[in-house]
Amino acid sequence: DIGIQALVLFHKATRKSDTRLRVPLHCGVKSFKGGIVKIRLRLRFIDTLFGTTSRFFVLCVFWALAGVGPSHSAEQDLKFDVHQNWPTPNPIRRFFVDSKAGKDKNSGRQPDEAWKTLRRVSDHRFQPGDHILFQRGRQFVGCLLLNGQGTQNNPIVIGAYGKGRAPKLSNPNSGLCHVNALQLRGPHHIVQNLHFHHTAPAAPNAGFVEVWATGALHIGTEGTYSLIRGNRFEATPKAIQSYGEYSLITNNHIDGPNGEQQEGFLSKPYWGPIGIQIGTGNQTVAFNMIENMFVQGGKWGADGGAIEIDDGRNHKRNIHIHNNVTRNNMGFLEISWEHDIEPRATENVVVEHNISHDYQDFVLWWAENKNSRIHHNTIIRTKQIEGIFTDTVFSFDGADIDVNGNIVVIDDETWDPVFTGDEADSIEQRRNLYWNRDGGPVDLGIDASLEEVTGDPHFINIDAHDFQLEPFSPARALGAFAQKSAPFDIRAKGLARDFE
């Protein structure tokens, strides 16, 4: 099960049975009291999860990070506890919102004095350390514009209280707040434990700016150091749009577009649904599950995707996309160039330790580039769908990208080469393993490096989406479950160089 695989992936990353998880974060992570975030994993609790937790819930309860700081270091040590609810600093003040029992004339300071509507919350200006808590089991319709600025030591937290299912936020009104259910317009916010659903798409034939303004959760340029964690997005044309530098989007579950409006398009006929759209650099997208973000029809025959990096008005430097699990999306990652207000090159974009079982491609990298890498991903490109304009794995119009240590699976139905695009020949690819699970040769489209091979990586059960590797696998040093201590011997039994 792919949800279980995500949990195993993180557990494997510890490489020990005690407490430490080492995760590279280009944006850097600090605790609210300064220093390194401490996170603790207990195997006994993980074993309990394996025995009792349903498939997708596993991904949504992973980790608690204490905050996002301005460090640009390549690695930080992380340790954390797994909790049903995300721990946060002690609030300075709490505000409660209950759409059933609340009243907007109330003080909002106690559960029995809760406010009622999103409009009332939007009318208040919050202070550092405030918590805005929505009653579980309640539905809130409209748009919340969160006024106020947090600080590193005292962020503003938007979350849930009470018992039951996560509070639901929806904005089906195409004329309200650019169809956002929540807008962040200040620094140091945490959004957690919410369920966004059935937000409206942009208008048909919408332009770039209008499309970039959408998203169930929209983080503006002022929304720096935002932490978006542990939320569910369901039936949203776009789940998250982020312009907040030094922000972390983590441990969210995004599932499918809003099929009730515009047939699931973000803006018909040019834009399919998008899971997470990044509008500027210095951001991290990690440990999310994204699935079913696609539509058929429209200008491109089929469209959508898990993650996009767009909007050339802003820089595209220092973006880290790691440890995500995606399936049934119209591609894993797309990076714009000509179809943008202004072409903007990417720099230091890192894509690593992801599991992708998507349609059409793993990356469509239209942008020019400097010093980026795609390392240790498990990429299953055996899903086919009618109407797609390409059927590849890597499409590069930008050079200076290092493709290293990936496991790539295709089949005889994959009709484009593994590498396509104007700059495919300039890509540096090393130590990748390719497997045609139907037994045929692999058409790379470019010359294979001497360190690249074909062969069965020996997943535990590919048909059951169990992409862990058997103990005897020759690919234990490769892919999302890579073991650093494992050697990669290109002469290993079962490996070959069966390239077209």
C-alpha positions as semicolon CSV with decimal commas, in nm:
position;residue;x (nm);y (nm);z (nm)
1;D;0,000;0,000;0,000
2;I;0,143;0,335;-0,105
3;G;0,047;0,509;0,222
4;I;0,234;0,249;0,423
5;Q;0,530;0,285;0,187
6;A;0,553;0,653;0,274
7;L;0,580;0,573;0,644
8;V;0,838;0,303;0,576
9;L;1,030;0,550;0,360
10;F;1,065;0,790;0,649
11;H;1,152;0,511;0,890
12;K;1,419;0,386;0,650
13;A;1,559;0,738;0,639
14;T;1,652;0,710;1,007
15;R;1,873;0,412;0,932
16;K;1,873;0,346;1,307
17;S;1,623;0,212;1,554
18;D;1,649;0,505;1,789
19;T;1,576;0,871;1,749
20;R;1,739;1,053;1,460
21;L;1,612;1,146;1,117
22;R;1,843;1,343;0,892
23;V;1,661;1,548;0,630
24;P;1,817;1,805;0,395
25;L;1,622;2,129;0,388
26;H;1,741;2,413;0,170
27;C;1,521;2,662;0,349
28;G;1,642;2,540;0,687
29;V;1,438;2,460;0,994
30;K;1,473;2,601;1,343
31;S;1,275;2,556;1,659
32;F;1,062;2,832;1,799
33;K;1,312;2,877;2,079
34;G;1,606;2,877;1,837
35;G;1,848;2,602;1,751
36;I;1,781;2,274;1,580
37;V;1,433;2,123;1,577
38;K;1,426;1,809;1,789
39;I;1,217;1,517;1,671
40;R;1,181;1,176;1,825
41;L;1,061;0,856;1,662
42;R;0,969;0,551;1,865
43;L;0,961;0,216;1,688
44;R;0,697;0,081;1,921
45;F;0,458;0,353;1,812
46;I;0,545;0,296;1,446
47;D;0,469;-0,075;1,491
48;T;0,133;0,021;1,635
49;L;0,062;0,235;1,329
50;F;0,146;-0,048;1,097
51;G;-0,095;-0,275;1,277
52;T;-0,390;-0,045;1,321
53;T;-0,380;0,254;1,088
54;S;-0,562;0,265;0,754
55;R;-0,368;0,323;0,435
56;F;-0,394;0,696;0,376
57;F;-0,426;0,809;0,735
58;V;-0,071;0,691;0,793
59;L;0,070;0,962;0,572
60;C;-0,133;1,234;0,736
61;V;-0,012;1,182;1,094
62;F;0,364;1,178;1,050
63;W;0,567;1,458;1,186
64;A;0,565;1,772;1,389
65;L;0,809;2,045;1,304
66;A;0,834;2,334;1,542
67;G;0,887;2,615;1,291
68;V;1,055;2,746;0,981
69;G;1,363;2,965;1,009
70;P;1,577;3,163;0,768
71;S;1,880;2,935;0,755
72;H;1,997;2,834;0,405
73;S;2,215;2,545;0,519
74;A;2,195;2,226;0,315
75;E;2,120;1,994;0,608
76;Q;1,960;2,017;0,948
77;D;1,914;1,747;1,211
78;L;1,551;1,676;1,286
79;K;1,397;1,480;1,571
80;F;1,026;1,466;1,640
81;D;0,738;1,301;1,821
82;V;0,440;1,149;1,641
83;H;0,111;1,279;1,781
84;Q;-0,250;1,267;1,671
85;N;-0,251;1,645;1,681
86;W;0,044;1,864;1,599
87;P;0,215;2,014;1,902
88;T;0,262;2,390;1,901
89;P;0,408;2,649;2,138
90;N;0,189;2,758;2,424
91;P;-0,057;3,011;2,285
92;I;-0,063;3,363;2,417
93;R;-0,435;3,383;2,337
94;R;-0,688;3,137;2,198
95;F;-0,983;3,221;1,974
96;F;-1,257;2,966;1,905
97;V;-1,487;2,938;1,603
98;D;-1,798;2,717;1,591
99;S;-2,028;2,745;1,289
100;K;-2,315;2,573;1,471
101;A;-2,312;2,700;1,830
102;G;-2,108;3,019;1,795
103;K;-2,219;3,381;1,760
104;D;-2,023;3,661;1,600
105;K;-2,112;3,897;1,885
106;N;-1,930;3,667;2,129
107;S;-1,579;3,735;2,254
108;G;-1,438;3,425;2,082
109;R;-1,207;3,362;2,378
110;Q;-1,372;3,048;2,516
111;P;-1,544;2,751;2,347
112;D;-1,878;2,863;2,491
113;E;-1,805;3,215;2,362
114;A;-1,701;3,104;2,013
115;W;-1,741;3,313;1,700
116;K;-1,954;3,174;1,420
117;T;-1,832;3,284;1,075
118;L;-1,515;3,321;0,873
119;R;-1,605;3,686;0,817
120;R;-1,586;3,755;1,188
121;V;-1,242;3,594;1,206
122;S;-1,129;3,800;0,905
123;D;-1,239;4,121;1,078
124;H;-1,000;4,065;1,370
125;R;-0,631;4,150;1,366
126;F;-0,434;3,882;1,546
127;Q;-0,115;3,918;1,747
128;P;0,197;3,698;1,765
129;G;0,125;3,375;1,951
130;D;-0,252;3,377;1,890
131;H;-0,425;3,049;1,808
132;I;-0,739;3,048;1,591
133;L;-0,912;2,714;1,650
134;F;-1,208;2,573;1,456
135;Q;-1,449;2,327;1,614
136;R;-1,401;1,975;1,483
137;G;-1,694;1,828;1,297
138;R;-1,808;2,169;1,171
139;Q;-1,835;2,311;0,818
140;F;-1,718;2,665;0,733
141;V;-1,806;2,814;0,395
142;G;-1,652;3,129;0,251
143;C;-1,310;3,291;0,269
144;L;-1,084;3,360;0,566
145;L;-0,831;3,639;0,518
146;L;-0,601;3,599;0,816
147;N;-0,491;3,941;0,941
148;G;-0,185;3,956;1,164
149;Q;0,183;3,877;1,181
150;G;0,349;3,611;1,389
151;T;0,711;3,589;1,492
152;Q;0,961;3,304;1,494
153;N;0,912;3,247;1,867
154;N;0,539;3,319;1,861
155;P;0,376;3,213;1,534
156;I;0,005;3,252;1,469
157;V;-0,154;2,907;1,456
158;I;-0,471;2,815;1,264
159;G;-0,596;2,474;1,371
160;A;-0,870;2,269;1,536
161;Y;-1,017;2,195;1,879
162;G;-1,259;1,943;2,021
163;K;-1,324;1,585;1,913
164;G;-1,423;1,437;1,581
165;R;-1,326;1,493;1,222
166;A;-1,115;1,786;1,111
167;P;-1,310;2,108;1,056
168;K;-1,399;2,163;0,690
169;L;-1,335;2,482;0,495
170;S;-1,482;2,540;0,151
171;N;-1,527;2,827;-0,093
172;P;-1,744;2,723;-0,391
173;N;-1,809;3,089;-0,484
174;S;-1,610;3,179;-0,795
175;G;-1,657;3,550;-0,722
176;L;-1,516;3,548;-0,368
177;C;-1,149;3,590;-0,270
178;H;-1,012;3,437;-0,591
179;V;-1,181;3,114;-0,474
180;N;-0,943;3,082;-0,176
181;A;-1,081;2,933;0,144
182;L;-0,784;3,066;0,346
183;Q;-0,545;3,349;0,263
184;L;-0,221;3,411;0,452
185;R;-0,083;3,762;0,417
186;G;0,168;3,780;0,702
187;P;0,480;3,595;0,822
188;H;0,514;3,307;1,067
189;H;0,184;3,121;1,039
190;I;0,113;2,756;1,104
191;V;-0,188;2,592;0,937
192;Q;-0,268;2,243;1,060
193;N;-0,541;1,982;1,110
194;L;-0,788;2,136;0,861
195;H;-0,988;1,979;0,578
196;F;-1,022;2,194;0,264
197;H;-1,269;2,079;0,002
198;H;-1,480;2,178;-0,300
199;T;-1,326;2,513;-0,373
200;A;-1,418;2,670;-0,705
201;P;-1,194;2,685;-1,012
202;A;-1,078;3,001;-1,187
203;A;-1,296;3,132;-1,467
204;P;-1,269;2,956;-1,805
205;N;-0,985;3,084;-2,025
206;A;-0,826;3,255;-1,724
207;G;-0,489;3,426;-1,762
208;F;-0,175;3,353;-1,565
209;V;-0,233;3,602;-1,285
210;E;-0,589;3,487;-1,226
211;V;-0,483;3,122;-1,213
212;W;-0,194;3,199;-0,976
213;A;-0,437;3,378;-0,743
214;T;-0,639;3,057;-0,691
215;G;-0,585;2,777;-0,442
216;A;-0,782;2,647;-0,148
217;L;-0,494;2,777;0,066
218;H;-0,314;3,079;-0,078
219;I;0,009;3,211;0,074
220;G;0,096;3,560;-0,047
221;T;0,443;3,711;-0,078
222;E;0,404;3,848;0,275
223;G;0,344;3,495;0,406
224;T;0,709;3,410;0,466
225;Y;0,807;3,135;0,713
226;S;0,470;2,961;0,677
227;L;0,433;2,602;0,796
228;I;0,151;2,406;0,630
229;R;0,120;2,060;0,785
230;G;-0,121;1,779;0,850
231;N;-0,410;1,908;0,636
232;R;-0,638;1,731;0,393
233;F;-0,733;1,879;0,056
234;E;-1,013;1,704;-0,128
235;A;-1,192;1,804;-0,449
236;T;-0,990;2,123;-0,499
237;P;-0,884;2,250;-0,846
238;K;-0,564;2,364;-0,675
239;A;-0,484;2,274;-0,317
240;I;-0,199;2,513;-0,229
241;Q;-0,048;2,818;-0,398
242;S;0,258;2,948;-0,217
243;Y;0,452;3,269;-0,265
244;G;0,590;3,254;0,089
245;E;0,967;3,229;0,096
246;Y;1,124;3,007;0,364
247;S;0,801;2,812;0,392
248;L;0,754;2,441;0,449
249;I;0,461;2,242;0,306
250;T;0,465;1,902;0,469
251;N;0,257;1,598;0,563
252;N;-0,053;1,704;0,373
253;H;-0,285;1,472;0,180
254;I;-0,415;1,612;-0,150
255;D;-0,675;1,407;-0,335
256;G;-0,837;1,497;-0,663
257;P;-0,998;1,799;-0,834
258;N;-1,346;1,942;-0,796
259;G;-1,536;1,747;-1,057
260;E;-1,858;1,938;-0,982
261;Q;-1,733;2,260;-1,149
262;Q;-1,573;2,291;-1,495
263;E;-1,539;1,914;-1,516
264;G;-1,245;1,921;-1,276
265;F;-1,035;2,179;-1,462
266;L;-0,853;2,456;-1,280
267;S;-0,943;2,677;-1,577
268;K;-1,089;2,512;-1,882
269;P;-0,946;2,441;-2,140
270;Y;-0,583;2,532;-2,060
271;W;-0,524;2,440;-1,695
272;G;-0,578;2,103;-1,534
273;P;-0,582;2,063;-1,154
274;I;-0,263;2,117;-0,954
275;G;-0,171;1,983;-0,612
276;I;0,092;2,238;-0,504
277;Q;0,197;2,539;-0,710
278;I;0,516;2,720;-0,609
279;G;0,536;3,085;-0,716
280;T;0,880;3,178;-0,580
281;G;1,198;3,018;-0,450
282;N;1,337;2,931;-0,105
283;Q;1,064;2,677;-0,027
284;T;1,042;2,311;0,072
285;V;0,772;2,060;-0,026
286;A;0,820;1,737;0,166
287;F;0,641;1,427;0,299
288;N;0,311;1,496;0,120
289;M;0,079;1,251;-0,052
290;I;-0,071;1,387;-0,375
291;E;-0,303;1,183;-0,593
292;N;-0,559;1,198;-0,875
293;M;-0,480;1,551;-0,992
294;F;-0,567;1,510;-1,359
295;V;-0,844;1,569;-1,613
296;Q;-0,892;1,450;-1,969
297;G;-0,984;1,679;-2,255
298;G;-0,905;2,045;-2,296
299;K;-0,628;2,209;-2,500
300;W;-0,361;1,951;-2,418
301;G;-0,571;1,635;-2,438
302;A;-0,516;1,573;-2,067
303;D;-0,363;1,795;-1,801
304;G;-0,291;1,845;-1,432
305;G;-0,008;1,752;-1,202
306;A;0,121;1,701;-0,850
307;I;0,361;1,998;-0,824
308;E;0,432;2,298;-1,048
309;I;0,687;2,579;-1,027
310;D;0,548;2,881;-1,211
311;D;0,538;3,261;-1,225
312;G;0,850;3,411;-1,379
313;R;0,792;3,741;-1,198
314;N;0,978;3,583;-0,904
315;H;1,304;3,392;-0,870
316;K;1,309;3,010;-0,880
317;R;1,613;2,939;-0,665
318;N;1,658;2,698;-0,374
319;I;1,350;2,478;-0,397
320;H;1,363;2,138;-0,229
321;I;1,108;1,869;-0,317
322;H;1,165;1,549;-0,125
323;N;1,003;1,239;0,027
324;N;0,666;1,294;-0,137
325;V;0,443;1,008;-0,256
326;T;0,234;1,073;-0,567
327;R;0,011;0,865;-0,790
328;N;-0,246;0,908;-1,066
329;N;-0,143;1,269;-1,133
330;M;-0,072;1,410;-1,478
331;G;0,297;1,417;-1,399
332;F;0,503;1,472;-1,085
333;L;0,674;1,808;-1,150
334;E;0,640;2,077;-1,419
335;I;0,850;2,393;-1,436
336;S;0,734;2,675;-1,664
337;W;0,930;2,881;-1,916
338;E;0,764;3,017;-2,231
339;H;0,410;2,970;-2,100
340;D;0,466;3,231;-1,830
341;I;0,456;3,607;-1,791
342;E;0,836;3,619;-1,799
343;P;1,083;3,333;-1,856
344;R;1,278;3,272;-1,538
345;A;1,559;3,019;-1,500
346;T;1,572;2,773;-1,212
347;E;1,871;2,732;-0,983
348;N;1,948;2,482;-0,709
349;V;1,622;2,289;-0,740
350;V;1,658;1,951;-0,568
351;V;1,417;1,663;-0,631
352;E;1,500;1,356;-0,425
353;H;1,363;1,053;-0,241
354;N;1,017;1,081;-0,395
355;I;0,792;0,794;-0,508
356;S;0,598;0,871;-0,826
357;H;0,343;0,644;-0,994
358;D;0,189;0,902;-1,225
359;Y;0,081;0,952;-1,585
360;Q;0,271;1,121;-1,869
361;D;0,608;1,210;-1,708
362;F;0,814;1,254;-1,394
363;V;0,946;1,601;-1,481
364;L;0,867;1,850;-1,757
365;W;1,154;2,094;-1,703
366;W;1,086;2,370;-1,954
367;A;1,301;2,633;-1,781
368;E;1,666;2,707;-1,832
369;N;1,859;2,594;-1,529
370;K;2,174;2,610;-1,320
371;N;2,301;2,354;-1,069
372;S;1,997;2,136;-0,997
373;R;1,964;1,766;-0,928
374;I;1,724;1,473;-0,940
375;H;1,855;1,205;-0,704
376;H;1,729;0,878;-0,557
377;N;1,367;0,877;-0,671
378;T;1,156;0,570;-0,744
379;I;0,970;0,646;-1,066
380;I;0,705;0,408;-1,198
381;R;0,592;0,515;-1,545
382;T;0,359;0,232;-1,638
383;K;0,028;0,419;-1,611
384;Q;-0,120;0,518;-1,945
385;I;-0,412;0,745;-2,024
386;E;-0,567;0,866;-2,349
387;G;-0,502;1,218;-2,471
388;I;-0,155;1,291;-2,329
389;F;0,083;1,482;-2,556
390;T;0,394;1,303;-2,428
391;D;0,470;0,974;-2,261
392;T;0,818;1,006;-2,119
393;V;1,001;1,015;-1,786
394;F;1,236;1,313;-1,807
395;S;1,176;1,603;-2,048
396;F;1,448;1,869;-2,029
397;D;1,470;2,203;-2,204
398;G;1,709;2,318;-1,929
399;A;2,067;2,197;-1,885
400;D;2,300;2,154;-1,586
401;I;2,080;1,895;-1,414
402;D;2,235;1,593;-1,244
403;V;2,018;1,278;-1,265
404;N;2,167;1,022;-1,030
405;G;2,067;0,712;-0,834
406;N;1,709;0,681;-0,958
407;I;1,508;0,367;-1,028
408;V;1,296;0,411;-1,342
409;V;1,032;0,157;-1,444
410;I;0,859;0,161;-1,784
411;D;0,671;-0,096;-1,993
412;D;0,615;-0,168;-2,361
413;E;0,327;0,082;-2,368
414;T;0,557;0,377;-2,286
415;W;0,591;0,521;-2,634
416;D;0,842;0,804;-2,585
417;P;1,207;0,759;-2,482
418;V;1,300;0,797;-2,116
419;F;1,483;1,124;-2,189
420;T;1,331;1,384;-2,422
421;G;1,357;1,760;-2,474
422;D;1,595;2,006;-2,637
423;E;1,861;1,967;-2,367
424;A;1,828;1,595;-2,300
425;D;2,173;1,527;-2,447
426;S;2,337;1,773;-2,206
427;I;2,201;1,611;-1,891
428;E;2,450;1,434;-1,667
429;Q;2,299;1,101;-1,573
430;R;2,479;0,850;-1,350
431;R;2,409;0,530;-1,157
432;N;2,045;0,501;-1,265
433;L;1,870;0,169;-1,306
434;Y;1,604;0,128;-1,575
435;W;1,363;-0,161;-1,600
436;N;1,111;-0,251;-1,869
437;R;0,884;-0,476;-1,670
438;D;0,748;-0,631;-1,991
439;G;1,094;-0,762;-2,069
440;G;1,176;-0,541;-2,366
441;P;1,473;-0,307;-2,412
442;V;1,481;0,047;-2,272
443;D;1,488;0,339;-2,515
444;L;1,676;0,610;-2,327
445;G;1,671;0,857;-2,615
446;I;2,030;0,950;-2,527
447;D;2,350;0,756;-2,472
448;A;2,363;0,562;-2,147
449;S;2,651;0,639;-1,914
450;L;2,891;0,360;-1,827
451;E;2,741;0,341;-1,476
452;E;2,383;0,286;-1,594
453;V;2,217;-0,052;-1,630
454;T;1,887;-0,221;-1,699
455;G;1,732;-0,493;-1,490
456;D;1,470;-0,589;-1,234
457;P;1,524;-0,389;-0,910
458;H;1,328;-0,655;-0,719
459;F;1,060;-0,457;-0,543
460;I;0,883;-0,646;-0,270
461;N;0,552;-0,624;-0,460
462;I;0,519;-0,370;-0,740
463;D;0,157;-0,467;-0,813
464;A;0,063;-0,387;-0,453
465;H;0,259;-0,057;-0,470
466;D;0,520;-0,193;-0,230
467;F;0,832;-0,030;-0,371
468;Q;1,065;-0,136;-0,095
469;L;1,348;-0,350;-0,224
470;E;1,417;-0,714;-0,148
471;P;1,726;-0,775;0,071
472;F;1,907;-0,927;-0,228
473;S;1,816;-0,643;-0,467
474;P;2,105;-0,511;-0,676
475;A;1,946;-0,164;-0,647
476;R;1,959;-0,117;-0,270
477;A;2,178;0,191;-0,316
478;L;1,925;0,347;-0,553
479;G;1,576;0,491;-0,549
480;A;1,365;0,643;-0,274
481;F;1,460;0,369;-0,026
482;A;1,833;0,401;-0,095
483;Q;2,064;0,261;0,172
484;K;2,382;0,464;0,178
485;S;2,589;0,170;0,300
486;A;2,476;-0,056;0,013
487;P;2,712;-0,085;-0,284
488;F;2,589;-0,050;-0,641
489;D;2,767;-0,304;-0,855
490;I;2,682;-0,267;-1,224
491;R;2,811;-0,623;-1,274
492;A;2,556;-0,767;-1,031
493;K;2,362;-1,072;-1,139
494;G;2,046;-0,983;-1,331
495;L;2,172;-0,643;-1,444
496;A;2,249;-0,570;-1,808
497;R;2,286;-0,287;-2,056
498;D;1,983;-0,366;-2,270
499;F;1,935;-0,022;-2,424
500;E;1,795;0,047;-2,769
